[in-house]
Amino acid sequence: MASRGAGARRKGAQFERDLAKLIKEKTPLDAKRGLGQTRSGGEEVSDVDVEYIHIEAKRHKRCNIKSALNQAIADSTVNGKIPVAITRDDRGPILCTMLFDDWIPFLNSYLEKKQQ
């Protein structure tokens, strides 16, 4: 229901906190909400602060995945991290979108571990 204003900001902030918690629970990485975005205007600061990865998180009724990824790409040029868009439509699954050339090393690493 929160499409604009304070409700939308709360919904987005909660999604960022939830993502950070999920990443910490399911990976060995430390993750936290990127609070610098509110202090510095949002440029080049990940929505969820994770080592190596620049996460642009979007939670809407219907997310624009390409726009979110383009924002992650633009912001990651400053910090050199891998750009990833993590989005969730209302009552939908969480999606993770990244560039193909960035995805290949992830896939190869996964396949190497599966073969061990």
Steps between C-alpha positions, in 0.01 A plus 500: 500500500792732557568643156633842606621697795585375845326165453704421191823599679413273794419213263833546318699531821339185641584310181863613530514383863339166405750451216795570727367247749445235230849549356656469847297185573564326168859600417827554684486869400428781740214717377330808637272770370704768322412797718740732320240544227287719723796710606674549165207521262501135395771516234735198483393354837350152489149460640636192674871522583676175407864444415565473122136563396309823440135421576218718375189383686149581377168401655191620312163388376673434167877555487687629198784249503697656213489841664619354830789320328594811304513695827720230656731508196531879510566509875746208494732677256605718794566222750610221261260242641290252299162663425194297604132594510291317757131565456170380636153570369215498751415139586775380266833322538828682549688528169871555451614656171853554379700538182580176319875569504485542879285188545739261317770508775230429762377203296851366441581525871180315587573225246855458628373448855235251379771290332720478812 
